[in-house]
Every structure is written in structure tokens, then in C-alpha cells.
Amino acid sequence: MMDFITDRLNNIALICFLLSIAVPITINYINFKYHQLTDPKWKKEEDEQSKSNQQ
């Protein structure tokens, strides 16, 4: 009985670990694409200026 439980916990832990990496990366990618498509022109220019000032 304990082997069944530990095997399931290991599988669940692996799935949760993979999701804890995949979900934030996916959300960040969607947010980036959303801002690329929907930000107004003045906001895009402001972002470009701040990037050039940092370099």
C-alpha cells in the first residue's frame, strides 16, 4: 500500500514541478505578445527610449 502512495506522490511532485516552470513562462510570453499587439504608439516609443538609456 505504501509503495502505491509513494509512487503516486512522486508522479504528482514531478507534474507540479513541471507546471511550476511552464505556467509562469507561458503567462510571461502571453503578456509580452499582448503588450506588443495592444500598447499605444506613445507607450512603445517610451519603452524603446528607456531600453536605449539603459544600454
Buried (B, 14 or more C-beta within 10 A) or exposed (E): EEEEEEEEEEEEEEEEEEEEEEEEEEEEEEEEEEEEEEEEEEEEEEEEEEEEEEE
